[in-house]
Amino acid sequence: MAEGVRTGEVRAMIQDFNMQRKVNPDLTKAVGHISLSWSKEDAARLSPDIIKQRALEYMEKMKIMSTQFILVEHQDKNHPHLHIIYNRVNNEGKTISDRFQKDRNHKVCKEITLRYGYHLGKEKQQVNRQQLKGADKIRYELYDAIKSASATAASWNELRARLERQGIETIFKYKSGTSEIQGVSFAKGDLQFKGSKIDRSLSFGRLDALIRHNQTLAIAQPFQMQLQYQSSRPQETFRLATLSQQIPDDRILDDLLRPVQQFDQQGTNPSKKKKRKKYLGQSL
Protein backbone atom coordinates (compact mmCIF):
# COMPACT_ATOMS: atom_id res chain seq x y z
CA MET A 1 0.00 0.00 0.00
CA ALA A 2 1.26 3.47 -0.81
CA GLU A 3 0.06 7.03 -1.03
CA GLY A 4 1.53 9.90 -3.03
CA VAL A 5 4.13 7.76 -4.83
CA ARG A 6 4.25 5.51 -7.89
CA THR A 7 4.75 1.89 -6.91
CA GLY A 8 5.69 0.40 -10.31
CA GLU A 9 9.40 0.44 -9.57
CA VAL A 10 11.76 1.55 -6.85
CA ARG A 11 13.34 4.28 -9.00
CA ALA A 12 9.94 5.98 -9.40
CA MET A 13 9.32 5.89 -5.67
CA ILE A 14 12.68 7.47 -4.99
CA GLN A 15 12.02 10.22 -7.54
CA ASP A 16 8.63 10.98 -5.99
CA PHE A 17 10.07 11.15 -2.49
CA ASN A 18 12.93 13.39 -3.58
CA MET A 19 10.61 15.69 -5.55
CA GLN A 20 8.57 16.45 -2.44
CA ARG A 21 11.51 16.73 -0.11
CA LYS A 22 13.03 19.49 -2.27
CA VAL A 23 10.23 21.73 -1.05
CA ASN A 24 12.04 21.74 2.27
CA PRO A 25 15.74 21.36 1.35
CA ASP A 26 17.03 22.27 4.80
CA LEU A 27 15.62 19.08 6.32
CA THR A 28 18.53 16.66 6.00
CA LYS A 29 16.87 13.51 7.36
CA ALA A 30 13.65 13.67 5.34
CA VAL A 31 12.70 9.99 5.15
CA GLY A 32 11.33 8.23 8.20
CA HIS A 33 11.46 4.47 8.65
CA ILE A 34 9.60 2.55 11.34
CA SER A 35 9.07 -1.20 11.64
CA LEU A 36 6.06 -2.68 13.42
CA SER A 37 6.08 -6.28 14.57
CA TRP A 38 3.65 -8.55 16.36
CA SER A 39 4.12 -11.75 18.29
CA LYS A 40 3.88 -14.98 16.28
CA GLU A 41 1.00 -15.96 18.58
CA ASP A 42 -1.07 -13.18 16.92
CA ALA A 43 -0.39 -14.32 13.32
CA ALA A 44 -3.78 -16.08 12.91
CA ARG A 45 -5.57 -12.83 13.79
CA LEU A 46 -3.57 -10.62 11.43
CA SER A 47 -4.53 -10.75 7.76
CA PRO A 48 -2.69 -8.37 5.37
CA ASP A 49 -5.71 -6.02 5.45
CA ILE A 50 -5.80 -5.92 9.24
CA ILE A 51 -2.07 -5.29 9.47
CA LYS A 52 -2.43 -2.31 7.13
CA GLN A 53 -5.39 -1.01 9.17
CA ARG A 54 -3.31 -1.20 12.33
CA ALA A 55 -0.41 0.57 10.60
CA LEU A 56 -2.66 3.41 9.46
CA GLU A 57 -4.08 3.70 12.97
CA TYR A 58 -0.56 3.79 14.35
CA MET A 59 0.48 6.53 11.90
CA GLU A 60 -2.54 8.65 12.83
CA LYS A 61 -1.76 8.37 16.52
CA MET A 62 1.87 9.23 15.78
CA LYS A 63 0.70 12.27 13.75
CA ILE A 64 2.32 10.96 10.56
CA MET A 65 -0.41 12.28 8.24
CA SER A 66 -0.91 14.20 4.96
CA THR A 67 2.34 12.93 3.51
CA GLN A 68 3.80 10.33 1.13
CA PHE A 69 4.18 6.85 2.57
CA ILE A 70 4.73 3.21 1.67
CA LEU A 71 3.67 0.19 3.72
CA VAL A 72 5.77 -2.91 3.07
CA GLU A 73 4.73 -6.19 4.70
CA HIS A 74 7.50 -8.76 4.98
CA GLN A 75 6.86 -12.48 5.40
CA ASP A 76 10.45 -13.64 5.80
CA LYS A 77 10.15 -14.09 9.56
CA ASN A 78 8.04 -16.32 11.78
CA HIS A 79 6.14 -13.32 13.13
CA PRO A 80 4.03 -10.66 11.32
CA HIS A 81 5.85 -7.42 10.66
CA LEU A 82 5.52 -4.38 8.45
CA HIS A 83 7.73 -1.44 7.47
CA ILE A 84 6.50 2.13 7.23
CA ILE A 85 8.51 4.49 5.03
CA TYR A 86 7.25 8.05 5.00
CA ASN A 87 8.28 11.53 3.90
CA ARG A 88 8.90 13.86 6.81
CA VAL A 89 8.20 16.73 4.37
CA ASN A 90 4.42 16.63 4.25
CA ASN A 91 2.12 17.60 1.36
CA GLU A 92 2.20 21.24 2.48
CA GLY A 93 5.99 21.36 2.65
CA LYS A 94 6.02 21.34 6.46
CA THR A 95 8.16 19.09 8.61
CA ILE A 96 6.72 16.13 10.48
CA SER A 97 8.46 16.34 13.83
CA ASP A 98 10.38 13.40 15.19
CA ARG A 99 10.92 14.92 18.62
CA PHE A 100 10.10 12.57 21.46
CA GLN A 101 9.21 9.96 18.82
CA LYS A 102 10.61 7.08 20.82
CA ASP A 103 8.49 7.89 23.84
CA ARG A 104 5.38 8.30 21.67
CA ASN A 105 6.15 4.97 19.99
CA HIS A 106 6.08 3.12 23.27
CA LYS A 107 2.83 4.79 24.33
CA VAL A 108 1.02 4.21 21.00
CA CYS A 109 2.21 0.62 20.64
CA LYS A 110 1.08 -0.23 24.14
CA GLU A 111 -2.30 1.42 23.53
CA ILE A 112 -2.90 -0.57 20.32
CA THR A 113 -1.65 -3.78 21.92
CA LEU A 114 -4.04 -3.50 24.85
CA ARG A 115 -6.98 -2.32 22.71
CA TYR A 116 -6.88 -5.40 20.43
CA GLY A 117 -5.56 -7.88 22.97
CA TYR A 118 -2.28 -8.63 21.25
CA HIS A 119 0.56 -10.34 23.03
CA LEU A 120 3.04 -8.06 24.70
CA GLY A 121 6.56 -7.72 23.32
CA LYS A 122 9.08 -10.47 23.98
CA GLU A 123 11.47 -10.46 26.86
CA LYS A 124 14.97 -9.36 25.90
CA GLN A 125 16.35 -12.85 26.37
CA GLN A 126 14.02 -14.17 23.61
CA VAL A 127 14.87 -11.52 21.00
CA ASN A 128 16.75 -12.83 17.95
CA ARG A 129 19.95 -10.78 18.06
CA GLN A 130 20.91 -11.74 14.48
CA GLN A 131 17.96 -9.76 13.08
CA LEU A 132 18.81 -6.53 14.84
CA LYS A 133 20.44 -3.55 13.15
CA GLY A 134 21.65 -0.09 14.03
CA ALA A 135 20.99 1.30 17.49
CA ASP A 136 18.81 -1.65 18.50
CA LYS A 137 21.70 -4.03 17.80
CA ILE A 138 24.09 -1.99 19.95
CA ARG A 139 21.57 -1.63 22.75
CA TYR A 140 21.07 -5.38 22.99
CA GLU A 141 24.84 -5.93 22.84
CA LEU A 142 25.14 -3.59 25.79
CA TYR A 143 22.33 -5.37 27.62
CA ASP A 144 23.94 -8.78 27.21
CA ALA A 145 27.40 -7.56 28.17
CA ILE A 146 26.31 -5.58 31.23
CA LYS A 147 24.04 -8.35 32.48
CA SER A 148 26.87 -10.86 32.24
CA ALA A 149 29.55 -8.62 33.72
CA SER A 150 27.43 -7.39 36.63
CA ALA A 151 26.28 -10.85 37.70
CA THR A 152 29.38 -11.36 39.82
CA ALA A 153 31.11 -7.95 39.87
CA ALA A 154 31.85 -6.99 43.46
CA SER A 155 32.69 -3.34 42.72
CA TRP A 156 32.04 -0.64 40.14
CA ASN A 157 35.74 -0.68 39.21
CA GLU A 158 35.51 -4.38 38.50
CA LEU A 159 32.37 -3.91 36.38
CA ARG A 160 33.95 -1.01 34.48
CA ALA A 161 37.12 -3.02 33.77
CA ARG A 162 35.14 -6.00 32.48
CA LEU A 163 33.12 -3.78 30.13
CA GLU A 164 36.21 -1.90 28.91
CA ARG A 165 37.65 -5.20 27.67
CA GLN A 166 34.54 -5.48 25.45
CA GLY A 167 34.85 -1.92 24.11
CA ILE A 168 32.18 -0.49 26.40
CA GLU A 169 32.67 2.75 28.33
CA THR A 170 30.98 3.37 31.66
CA ILE A 171 29.97 7.02 32.24
CA PHE A 172 28.72 8.30 35.57
CA LYS A 173 26.46 11.29 36.13
CA TYR A 174 27.19 13.24 39.29
CA LYS A 175 25.02 15.52 41.36
CA SER A 176 25.99 19.11 40.60
CA GLY A 177 28.98 20.20 42.64
CA THR A 178 29.36 16.91 44.45
CA SER A 179 30.90 13.48 44.04
CA GLU A 180 27.50 11.81 44.55
CA ILE A 181 26.61 9.53 41.63
CA GLN A 182 23.05 10.00 40.34
CA GLY A 183 23.06 7.87 37.20
CA VAL A 184 25.09 5.77 34.81
CA SER A 185 25.32 5.52 31.01
CA PHE A 186 27.11 3.07 28.74
CA ALA A 187 28.72 3.85 25.37
CA LYS A 188 29.89 1.64 22.51
CA GLY A 189 31.21 3.15 19.29
CA ASP A 190 29.30 6.38 18.61
CA LEU A 191 26.22 5.40 20.59
CA GLN A 192 25.52 6.05 24.24
CA PHE A 193 22.52 4.97 26.33
CA LYS A 194 21.44 5.56 29.89
CA GLY A 195 21.46 2.32 31.79
CA SER A 196 17.73 2.59 32.52
CA LYS A 197 17.02 3.11 28.79
CA ILE A 198 18.76 -0.15 27.96
CA ASP A 199 16.72 -1.92 30.59
CA ARG A 200 15.22 -0.92 33.92
CA SER A 201 17.38 -3.48 35.67
CA LEU A 202 20.46 -1.58 34.47
CA SER A 203 19.70 1.71 36.19
CA PHE A 204 22.36 2.97 38.56
CA GLY A 205 20.30 2.18 41.63
CA ARG A 206 19.62 -1.43 40.68
CA LEU A 207 23.16 -2.09 39.49
CA ASP A 208 24.55 -0.57 42.65
CA ALA A 209 22.30 -2.79 44.79
CA LEU A 210 23.45 -5.86 42.82
CA ILE A 211 27.10 -4.93 43.27
CA ARG A 212 26.60 -4.49 47.00
CA HIS A 213 24.91 -7.88 47.13
CA ASN A 214 27.87 -9.41 45.28
CA GLN A 215 30.20 -7.76 47.78
CA THR A 216 28.31 -9.38 50.62
CA LEU A 217 28.51 -12.81 48.97
CA ALA A 218 32.23 -12.37 48.29
CA ILE A 219 32.91 -11.54 51.92
CA ALA A 220 30.63 -14.19 53.37
CA GLN A 221 31.74 -17.09 51.18
CA PRO A 222 35.02 -17.88 52.96
CA PHE A 223 33.25 -17.93 56.32
CA GLN A 224 30.45 -20.10 54.98
CA MET A 225 32.99 -22.57 53.65
CA GLN A 226 34.79 -22.64 56.98
CA LEU A 227 31.57 -23.14 58.90
CA GLN A 228 30.56 -25.99 56.61
CA TYR A 229 33.88 -27.67 57.28
CA GLN A 230 33.52 -27.23 61.01
CA SER A 231 30.00 -28.59 61.05
CA SER A 232 31.36 -32.00 60.09
CA ARG A 233 33.43 -31.94 63.23
CA PRO A 234 30.97 -31.51 66.11
CA GLN A 235 33.68 -31.55 68.71
CA GLU A 236 34.85 -28.09 67.56
CA THR A 237 32.96 -24.93 68.36
CA PHE A 238 31.59 -22.43 65.75
CA ARG A 239 33.89 -19.59 66.60
CA LEU A 240 33.27 -17.78 63.26
CA ALA A 241 29.50 -17.90 63.49
CA THR A 242 29.12 -14.32 64.67
CA LEU A 243 31.34 -12.85 61.91
CA SER A 244 28.61 -13.25 59.27
CA GLN A 245 26.58 -10.72 61.23
CA GLN A 246 29.28 -8.08 60.72
CA ILE A 247 29.04 -8.10 56.84
CA PRO A 248 27.82 -4.69 55.49
CA ASP A 249 24.37 -4.37 53.82
CA ASP A 250 25.93 -3.47 51.36
CA ARG A 251 15.93 -5.51 0.45
CA ILE A 252 13.06 -2.54 -0.83
CA LEU A 253 14.02 -0.73 2.02
CA ASP A 254 17.71 -0.78 1.16
CA ASP A 255 17.12 0.33 -2.46
CA LEU A 256 14.76 3.07 -1.38
CA LEU A 257 16.62 4.41 1.61
CA ARG A 258 20.21 4.28 0.35
CA PRO A 259 19.78 7.01 -2.35
CA VAL A 260 18.03 9.13 0.24
CA GLN A 261 21.00 8.92 2.52
CA GLN A 262 23.31 9.95 -0.36
CA PHE A 263 21.05 12.93 -1.10
CA ASP A 264 21.36 13.94 2.53
CA GLN A 265 25.12 13.78 2.49
CA GLN A 266 25.36 16.13 -0.50
CA GLY A 267 23.58 18.81 1.44
CA THR A 268 25.60 18.31 4.59
CA ASN A 269 28.64 20.33 5.55
CA PRO A 270 31.44 17.70 5.82
CA SER A 271 33.04 19.73 8.55
CA LYS A 272 30.09 19.16 10.81
CA LYS A 273 29.94 16.14 13.06
CA LYS A 274 27.97 13.30 11.52
CA LYS A 275 24.71 12.76 13.35
CA ARG A 276 23.94 9.40 14.81
CA LYS A 277 21.45 7.26 12.94
CA LYS A 278 18.23 6.35 14.67
CA TYR A 279 16.36 3.13 14.02
CA LEU A 280 13.04 2.50 15.56
CA GLY A 281 11.76 -1.02 15.91
CA GLN A 282 8.57 -1.43 17.83
CA SER A 283 6.74 -4.55 18.99
CA LEU A 284 3.00 -4.70 19.23
C-alpha positions as CSV (number, residue, x, y, z in Angstrom):
1,M,0.0,0.0,0.0
2,A,1.3,3.5,-0.8
3,E,0.1,7.0,-1.0
4,G,1.5,9.9,-3.0
5,V,4.1,7.8,-4.8
6,R,4.2,5.5,-7.9
7,T,4.7,1.9,-6.9
8,G,5.7,0.4,-10.3
9,E,9.4,0.4,-9.6
10,V,11.8,1.5,-6.9
11,R,13.3,4.3,-9.0
12,A,9.9,6.0,-9.4
13,M,9.3,5.9,-5.7
14,I,12.7,7.5,-5.0
15,Q,12.0,10.2,-7.5
16,D,8.6,11.0,-6.0
17,F,10.1,11.1,-2.5
18,N,12.9,13.4,-3.6
19,M,10.6,15.7,-5.5
20,Q,8.6,16.5,-2.4
21,R,11.5,16.7,-0.1
22,K,13.0,19.5,-2.3
23,V,10.2,21.7,-1.1
24,N,12.0,21.7,2.3
25,P,15.7,21.4,1.3
26,D,17.0,22.3,4.8
27,L,15.6,19.1,6.3
28,T,18.5,16.7,6.0
29,K,16.9,13.5,7.4
30,A,13.6,13.7,5.3
31,V,12.7,10.0,5.2
32,G,11.3,8.2,8.2
33,H,11.5,4.5,8.7
34,I,9.6,2.5,11.3
35,S,9.1,-1.2,11.6
36,L,6.1,-2.7,13.4
37,S,6.1,-6.3,14.6
38,W,3.6,-8.5,16.4
39,S,4.1,-11.7,18.3
40,K,3.9,-15.0,16.3
41,E,1.0,-16.0,18.6
42,D,-1.1,-13.2,16.9
43,A,-0.4,-14.3,13.3
44,A,-3.8,-16.1,12.9
45,R,-5.6,-12.8,13.8
46,L,-3.6,-10.6,11.4
47,S,-4.5,-10.7,7.8
48,P,-2.7,-8.4,5.4
49,D,-5.7,-6.0,5.5
50,I,-5.8,-5.9,9.2
51,I,-2.1,-5.3,9.5
52,K,-2.4,-2.3,7.1
53,Q,-5.4,-1.0,9.2
54,R,-3.3,-1.2,12.3
55,A,-0.4,0.6,10.6
56,L,-2.7,3.4,9.5
57,E,-4.1,3.7,13.0
58,Y,-0.6,3.8,14.3
59,M,0.5,6.5,11.9
60,E,-2.5,8.6,12.8
61,K,-1.8,8.4,16.5
62,M,1.9,9.2,15.8
63,K,0.7,12.3,13.7
64,I,2.3,11.0,10.6
65,M,-0.4,12.3,8.2
66,S,-0.9,14.2,5.0
67,T,2.3,12.9,3.5
68,Q,3.8,10.3,1.1
69,F,4.2,6.9,2.6
70,I,4.7,3.2,1.7
71,L,3.7,0.2,3.7
72,V,5.8,-2.9,3.1
73,E,4.7,-6.2,4.7
74,H,7.5,-8.8,5.0
75,Q,6.9,-12.5,5.4
76,D,10.4,-13.6,5.8
77,K,10.2,-14.1,9.6
78,N,8.0,-16.3,11.8
79,H,6.1,-13.3,13.1
80,P,4.0,-10.7,11.3
81,H,5.9,-7.4,10.7
82,L,5.5,-4.4,8.4
83,H,7.7,-1.4,7.5
84,I,6.5,2.1,7.2
85,I,8.5,4.5,5.0
86,Y,7.3,8.1,5.0
87,N,8.3,11.5,3.9
88,R,8.9,13.9,6.8
89,V,8.2,16.7,4.4
90,N,4.4,16.6,4.3
91,N,2.1,17.6,1.4
92,E,2.2,21.2,2.5
93,G,6.0,21.4,2.7
94,K,6.0,21.3,6.5
95,T,8.2,19.1,8.6
96,I,6.7,16.1,10.5
97,S,8.5,16.3,13.8
98,D,10.4,13.4,15.2
99,R,10.9,14.9,18.6
100,F,10.1,12.6,21.5
101,Q,9.2,10.0,18.8
102,K,10.6,7.1,20.8
103,D,8.5,7.9,23.8
104,R,5.4,8.3,21.7
105,N,6.2,5.0,20.0
106,H,6.1,3.1,23.3
107,K,2.8,4.8,24.3
108,V,1.0,4.2,21.0
109,C,2.2,0.6,20.6
110,K,1.1,-0.2,24.1
111,E,-2.3,1.4,23.5
112,I,-2.9,-0.6,20.3
113,T,-1.7,-3.8,21.9
114,L,-4.0,-3.5,24.9
115,R,-7.0,-2.3,22.7
116,Y,-6.9,-5.4,20.4
117,G,-5.6,-7.9,23.0
118,Y,-2.3,-8.6,21.2
119,H,0.6,-10.3,23.0
120,L,3.0,-8.1,24.7
121,G,6.6,-7.7,23.3
122,K,9.1,-10.5,24.0
123,E,11.5,-10.5,26.9
124,K,15.0,-9.4,25.9
125,Q,16.3,-12.8,26.4
126,Q,14.0,-14.2,23.6
127,V,14.9,-11.5,21.0
128,N,16.8,-12.8,17.9
129,R,20.0,-10.8,18.1
130,Q,20.9,-11.7,14.5
131,Q,18.0,-9.8,13.1
132,L,18.8,-6.5,14.8
133,K,20.4,-3.6,13.1
134,G,21.6,-0.1,14.0
135,A,21.0,1.3,17.5
136,D,18.8,-1.6,18.5
137,K,21.7,-4.0,17.8
138,I,24.1,-2.0,19.9
139,R,21.6,-1.6,22.8
140,Y,21.1,-5.4,23.0
141,E,24.8,-5.9,22.8
142,L,25.1,-3.6,25.8
143,Y,22.3,-5.4,27.6
144,D,23.9,-8.8,27.2
145,A,27.4,-7.6,28.2
146,I,26.3,-5.6,31.2
147,K,24.0,-8.4,32.5
148,S,26.9,-10.9,32.2
149,A,29.5,-8.6,33.7
150,S,27.4,-7.4,36.6
151,A,26.3,-10.9,37.7
152,T,29.4,-11.4,39.8
153,A,31.1,-8.0,39.9
154,A,31.8,-7.0,43.5
155,S,32.7,-3.3,42.7
156,W,32.0,-0.6,40.1
157,N,35.7,-0.7,39.2
158,E,35.5,-4.4,38.5
159,L,32.4,-3.9,36.4
160,R,34.0,-1.0,34.5
161,A,37.1,-3.0,33.8
162,R,35.1,-6.0,32.5
163,L,33.1,-3.8,30.1
164,E,36.2,-1.9,28.9
165,R,37.6,-5.2,27.7
166,Q,34.5,-5.5,25.4
167,G,34.9,-1.9,24.1
168,I,32.2,-0.5,26.4
169,E,32.7,2.8,28.3
170,T,31.0,3.4,31.7
171,I,30.0,7.0,32.2
172,F,28.7,8.3,35.6
173,K,26.5,11.3,36.1
174,Y,27.2,13.2,39.3
175,K,25.0,15.5,41.4
176,S,26.0,19.1,40.6
177,G,29.0,20.2,42.6
178,T,29.4,16.9,44.5
179,S,30.9,13.5,44.0
180,E,27.5,11.8,44.6
181,I,26.6,9.5,41.6
182,Q,23.1,10.0,40.3
183,G,23.1,7.9,37.2
184,V,25.1,5.8,34.8
185,S,25.3,5.5,31.0
186,F,27.1,3.1,28.7
187,A,28.7,3.8,25.4
188,K,29.9,1.6,22.5
189,G,31.2,3.2,19.3
190,D,29.3,6.4,18.6
191,L,26.2,5.4,20.6
192,Q,25.5,6.1,24.2
193,F,22.5,5.0,26.3
194,K,21.4,5.6,29.9
195,G,21.5,2.3,31.8
196,S,17.7,2.6,32.5
197,K,17.0,3.1,28.8
198,I,18.8,-0.2,28.0
199,D,16.7,-1.9,30.6
200,R,15.2,-0.9,33.9
201,S,17.4,-3.5,35.7
202,L,20.5,-1.6,34.5
203,S,19.7,1.7,36.2
204,F,22.4,3.0,38.6
205,G,20.3,2.2,41.6
206,R,19.6,-1.4,40.7
207,L,23.2,-2.1,39.5
208,D,24.6,-0.6,42.7
209,A,22.3,-2.8,44.8
210,L,23.4,-5.9,42.8
211,I,27.1,-4.9,43.3
212,R,26.6,-4.5,47.0
213,H,24.9,-7.9,47.1
214,N,27.9,-9.4,45.3
215,Q,30.2,-7.8,47.8
216,T,28.3,-9.4,50.6
217,L,28.5,-12.8,49.0
218,A,32.2,-12.4,48.3
219,I,32.9,-11.5,51.9
220,A,30.6,-14.2,53.4
221,Q,31.7,-17.1,51.2
222,P,35.0,-17.9,53.0
223,F,33.3,-17.9,56.3
224,Q,30.5,-20.1,55.0
225,M,33.0,-22.6,53.7
226,Q,34.8,-22.6,57.0
227,L,31.6,-23.1,58.9
228,Q,30.6,-26.0,56.6
229,Y,33.9,-27.7,57.3
230,Q,33.5,-27.2,61.0
231,S,30.0,-28.6,61.0
232,S,31.4,-32.0,60.1
233,R,33.4,-31.9,63.2
234,P,31.0,-31.5,66.1
235,Q,33.7,-31.5,68.7
236,E,34.8,-28.1,67.6
237,T,33.0,-24.9,68.4
238,F,31.6,-22.4,65.8
239,R,33.9,-19.6,66.6
240,L,33.3,-17.8,63.3
241,A,29.5,-17.9,63.5
242,T,29.1,-14.3,64.7
243,L,31.3,-12.8,61.9
244,S,28.6,-13.2,59.3
245,Q,26.6,-10.7,61.2
246,Q,29.3,-8.1,60.7
247,I,29.0,-8.1,56.8
248,P,27.8,-4.7,55.5
249,D,24.4,-4.4,53.8
250,D,25.9,-3.5,51.4
251,R,15.9,-5.5,0.4
252,I,13.1,-2.5,-0.8
253,L,14.0,-0.7,2.0
254,D,17.7,-0.8,1.2
255,D,17.1,0.3,-2.5
256,L,14.8,3.1,-1.4
257,L,16.6,4.4,1.6
258,R,20.2,4.3,0.4
259,P,19.8,7.0,-2.3
260,V,18.0,9.1,0.2
261,Q,21.0,8.9,2.5
262,Q,23.3,10.0,-0.4
263,F,21.0,12.9,-1.1
264,D,21.4,13.9,2.5
265,Q,25.1,13.8,2.5
266,Q,25.4,16.1,-0.5
267,G,23.6,18.8,1.4
268,T,25.6,18.3,4.6
269,N,28.6,20.3,5.5
270,P,31.4,17.7,5.8
271,S,33.0,19.7,8.5
272,K,30.1,19.2,10.8
273,K,29.9,16.1,13.1
274,K,28.0,13.3,11.5
275,K,24.7,12.8,13.4
276,R,23.9,9.4,14.8
277,K,21.4,7.3,12.9
278,K,18.2,6.3,14.7
279,Y,16.4,3.1,14.0
280,L,13.0,2.5,15.6
281,G,11.8,-1.0,15.9
282,Q,8.6,-1.4,17.8
283,S,6.7,-4.5,19.0
284,L,3.0,-4.7,19.2
